[in-house]
Amino acid sequence: MTEQIGTTCVQGGYRPGDAEPRQIPIYQSTTWKYDTSEHMGKLFDLEESGYFYTRLQNPTNDAVAAKIAELEGGAAGMLTSSGQAANFFAVFNIAGCGDHVVASSAIYGGTYNLLAHTMRRMGLECTFVAPDCSDEELEAAFRPNTKCVFGETIANPALAVLDIERFAQAAHAHGVPLIVDNTFPTPVNCRPIEWGADIVTHSTTKYMDGHGAAVGGAIVDSGNFDWMAHADKFPGLTTPDETYHGVVYAEKFGQAGAFITKATAQLMRDFGCIQSPQNAFILNLGLESLHVRMPQHCKNGQAMAEFLSQHPKISFVKFPGLPGDKYHELAKKYLPNGGCGVVSFGFGGGRPAAETFMKSLKLAQIATHVADARTCVLHPANATHRQMNDEELVACGISPDMVRLSCGIESTEDLIADVAQALEQI
């Protein structure tokens, strides 16, 4: 039978057999013992599946990754040490020196910096386009050496909603996959693969964990992109990998397994950005309540956005669930049950007013975090996007006075009362 997403949150990825542990076991071991060297050799040659060193794979991680892949409707998944590592692996698995990427400009500051600066030093160029750019502007961004398109379902913190279907069609017309960071909505509120996305990433540190307890990331491959049909664009997947005795990932593991197998066997082997099995265990505890928590986050976000939009000291509010918001129509299409609990807004008093507001809050905590059970508040221009110049901030949809308020799962009335009293201090 087809499970509802709430059942998958609780029981996906791991089903114990007779007399086996009810909870996912924590395999807190760096290594595995084998009776023969020949058996281990088959693992190193990718001739058999199994585990030999936790820097590459671990059974605890694989069970949780399988749950996330199931939640997203994907074919395969893997965990990484952070959301940043997930986005880096997802892009670098198919694009490197001499290649080009098209990305939405309205993305998390760390990811923007990764694509615009760090990966540029590795020889990869990125063209940024506004999420609401015209079809002509989007088309003009592609080059013969473009290898993928990247965007966020709901941008952090600009809260722009990506037109996934449109960006997927543009990517596929050029024979490249669309990678979507689905951290804010989670698969409870949006499943990008159903709208044409090929690869989905997450910072599991956020809503998936939900309690600010464990840093992590995840990558899910839809299994839908035909790498062999575009073999010349993706030689890493369609030609022999001599570091594994000439294995051709797309041939040996097929559409459903090639991308994740290569990212695990090659990138995780060389970079070692594995998620701790302890963190994967904690992540799974968060996933078990994800479908219960997200509606309360969304309820609080909606109520807060409506309150702020009517307040005389607030100059603007960004929240896709608000009628009249720039992305409201797209939100109705992709996020009919709500998007997230994050609200971005600004003050007529500019940066000083934002700082006074933040230090006057009593329930909301100033923290470099978002999408937490506890309400968090942050000044992006002074923190997560501090490395950007004014022009880059504007391109990301951020003004100097913008505050990002991440509504937790506390009482709605208490959160609004806290914000109201802080506004009185301005």
N, C-alpha and C positions, 0 to 999 in steps of 0.2 A: 504494500500500500504506500501511497505518497504521504509523507509526514508533513505536518504543519511546522513552520519554522521554530516555534517554541519548543516542540519536542526535540528537534535537532539541536537546539541550544543546550538542552539538558542531556541528551543521550547520544548525539552524533559523534562519530569518530572512533568510539570505543564501546564495544558491547562485550562484557565479560562472559566467558564460558562457564561451565560447571565448576564450582569451587574456586573460581578465580576472583581476584580483588574487585570489589564493587566500584571503587574509585580508581582512576588512572594511576598506575604505580609510578613513582619517581625513580627512574633509572639513574641514580647518582653514581655513575661510573664513567671513567674516561675511556675504558677499553673493554673488549670482549675476549674470552678465551676460546680457542679452537683446537681440535684434536690433531689436525694436520696442517702443514704449511700450504699444501695444495688447495685446501678449502679456502684459506685466507687469500691465496693468489687469485681465486675465481672472483672474490669480492672486489679486489683491487682492479681486476680487469672488467668489472661490470658484467660478468657472466652470470652471477647470482646476486640476489638481493639479500641484504643483511647488514650487520653493524660491525665495525671494527675500531672506530675512533670517534668520540663524541664531537670533535671539531667539525665533522661532516654531517653526521646524523645521530639521532638518539630516539629510542622508541617512545619516550614520553612526548617529545616534540612532534614526532610523526603522527601520533594519535590526535593531538590538538590541532595540528595542521590539517589533518583529514576532516575534522569537524568544521573548521573554517571554510575549507573547500566545499564541503557539503552545504554549508549555509549560503555560500555565494553561487551555488549551482555550477561549480567548476569541476575540472577533471583531476587536478592534482594541486597540492599546496606544499609550502615549506615555511618554517619559522626562521626569523633572523633576530639578531641582537637588539634591533631598534627599527622604528619606522624609516629612519634615514637609510639604514642598511638595506631595507626592503626596496626602497625606491632606487638606490644605487644599483643593486643587483638586477632589478627588473630592466633597467635601461642598459647597463653595461653588459648584460648577457647577450644583447643583440647589436649594440652600438659601441664603437670605440674610436680609436685614433683615425682621423680622416673621414668620420661619419658626421651626420647632422640629425638633430632632433627638433621637432616642432612642439612647443609647450604653451599652455595657457599661462598668461602673465599673472593671473590671480591665483597664486598658490602660496603655500606656507613658505616663510622666508628662508628657512633652512634648505628646502628643496630648490628654491630659486637660486640660492647661492651655490648649491651643488651643481646645478645645470649651467649657470651663467659663468661661474668662475673656476670651481675645482675641476670639473670635468673638461673645461676648456683647456686647462693646463695638461690634460691627458690627450689633447688633440681632437676633442669632440666639440662641435659648435651647436649652439641652440638658438633658434628664432622664436621669440615670444610673441604671441598674438592675444589680443583681448578675448575673453570668453564669449563676448557678444559681438565679435568682429563680423564683418560682412562675409558672404561666401567668397567674394573676390579676394578679400584680404587673407582669408584662410588658404585659398588655393595658391596665392602668390608666395606663401611661406614655405612651400615644399621645394625641395631640390632633388636632383637625381640621386644624391647620396643620403637622403632622409631615410632613417631606419625605424622611427616610431613617432607617435604623437602621445603627449602626456598631459593630463589634467586632473583636477580634483572634483569630485561630485559636488561637494559644497566647499568652496575655498575658505581656507583659514588664514586671516580672520575676516576677509572681505565679504564672505558669505555669498559670493557669486555662485549661481547654479550652472553647471556645465550642461550644454545641450549634447548629451552623450551620443544620441542617435546621429546628429549632424556631424560631429567630430569623427565618429566611427565610419560614416560613409565617406568622408573626405580621406581618412587614413586608408581605407580599403581600396579606394579608387587609385591610390598610389602604391598599392601592394605592401602596406606596412600595418602593423598592429596598433591598436589604441590601448594605452596603459592608463588606468583610472585609479587614483587614490580615493578609496571609499571610507576613509577613517570616520568622518563626521556622521553620515547617515547610518553606517553599519548595514549589513545585509538585512537587518530587521526592517529598515525603512527604504532601502533601495538596493537592487541587485543589478549593477551595471552590465553584467554579461547578457542579461535579458534584453538590453538596449543596444547591443553590438560591441561592447568592450571586449577585448581579447585577454588582457592581463589586469588583475585587480590587486592593489596593494593596501596595506593597513599599517598604521601605527597602533599596535594592539595595546600600547600604553594607555590609550584614551578610553573610549566607552567600553571596548571589549574587556579590558581588565576592570575598569570602572572605579577603582579605589586608590589609584596612585601608588600601587604597591610594587609593580613589576614592569620594567621597561622591556619592550619587545616590538617586533614587526612580523608581518606575514605577506607572502606572495601567493596568489592563486592564478593558475592558468586555466582558461576556459576550455582548452583543447580544441577550439574551433578554427584557429588560424592555420592555414596550410603552408607550412614552411617550405616544402618541396616545390610548391607551385611558384614560389619566389626564391628559388635556390640561389640565384646569383646575388641577391641582397643579403642573405644570411648564411654565409659560408661556415660560420661557427657551428651551425646546426645541421648543415647539409653536406659538408665535406669532412673527411677523416680528421679526427682529433688524435694526433700522434702521441699526446701524453697519456692516452688510453689505448695504445696499440691500434690506432686507426678506426676507432668506433665512429660511426656516423649517427648522431643522436636521432635525427628525424627518421632514419630508416629503422634503427634498432628499437626505438621506443615509441615511434609513431607520433601523431599530432597530440595525443592525450598525455604523453610522458616526456617528450623531447625537451621542452623548455625547462621544466623543473629539474629533470635529471641533470642537464648540463649545468644549471645554476648551483646544484648541490655538489655534483662530482668535480666541477671545475672551479667555480667562484668560491664556494664555501671551503673547498680544499685549500685554495690559495690565500683567501682573505680571513677565513676563520671567524666570521661574524655570527657565530651560533648563539641561539638563545639558551640560557641556562635551563636545564630540566626543572629546577626549582621554580623559575619564573614561568615556565610553560604550565606547570601544575597550578600555580596561582592564577594564571590567565584562564585556565579552564574553569576554575571556580567562578570567575567573573562571567564567562560565557554562559554559564548555567542560569544566570539571572538576567541576561542581556535583554531578552524579550519582555521582561517585566519592568526593567528600569527605563528603557528608552521612551515609552509613553509618558512617564512622569517628567523626564528631562524635557520632552517636547511640550508638554502642558505648561511647565514653568517658563520655558522660553517664549511661548506664544503669549502668555499672560504678561510677562515682563516687557515684551516688545510693544504690546498694546498700551501698557501703562506709560512707558517712556515716550511713545509717539504722541501722547497727549500732554506731556509735561512742558511747561513754558521755558525751562532752562536747558532743554535738549534741542540741539540744532538739527540733528538727523538721526535716524534709526535704520540699521540694515538688518533685515530679518525676512527671509523669503516667504514666511507664512503670513506676512502682513499684506492685505490688499493694497495695491498701489506700489508695492516694492518692485524694483526693476526686474526682479527674477521671479515674481509671484506666479506668472503663467507657467514658466518652466517647472516651478516647484509643484504646481498642481498636476503636471504631467508625470514627473519623476518621483515626487515625494508626497503622494496623496494622503499618507498617514502621518505626515510630519517629517521634518528633516533632522533637527538636532536641538539642543538646548542652549546654543550659543547665540548671543545677541551682541552686535557691534553698534556703537552709538558715539555721538560727539556732543560737545558743549559750545554754546555761543562764546563762552569765556576762554576757549582755546586750551592750550597745554596746562597753564596754572590751574584752571578749573578742574581739569581731569585729575591732576595730582591731589587737589584738595578733596575731591569726591572719593578717590580710592582710599586715602588714609582715614576717612571718616566712616567707612564701612565697618560693621561689627560682626556680621555673619559671614559675608563673603571674604575670602582670604586672598591677599596679593600673593600670587604664586606663578612660577613659570610652568604652568600646566593648564589643561583644558579638558573638558569631557570627563569630569570626575563626579563621584557621588556627592562631594562637597562643593559648594559654589565657589568658583575661583574668579579672580579679576586680574587683568593685565593691561599694560599700556604698550601695545605692539611696537610703536616707533621708538620706544625707549628700551625694548627688551628683545623679543623674538625677531624683529626686523631692524634691529639697531645698525646692522652692517650696511643697510641700503641707503643710497643717497635719496634726495627728495624726488627726483625724477622716477627712480625705481619704486619708491613708495606709492607715488600716484598711479603708476602702471599696475601695481598690485591692489589698488583700490583702498589705500590707507592714507589717512590724514594725520597730522601731528597730534590732534586732539582726540583721536579715536580711542575708545576703551572697549576691550573685549570682555564681556561678562559671560561666563559659562555657568548656566544655571544647573545646580545639582538636583538631588531628589528630595530636598527638604520641603517643608510646607510652603506652598505658593504664597500664602498670605504673609508669612514671616519674611520671605525673601523680598517681597515688594515693600514691606514696611521698612526693612533695612535700607533699601535703595532710596526710599522716600526721605528718611531722616538724613542720609548722607547728602542728598541733593539740597536739603535745607541749609547745609553748612557752606554752600557756595555763595 
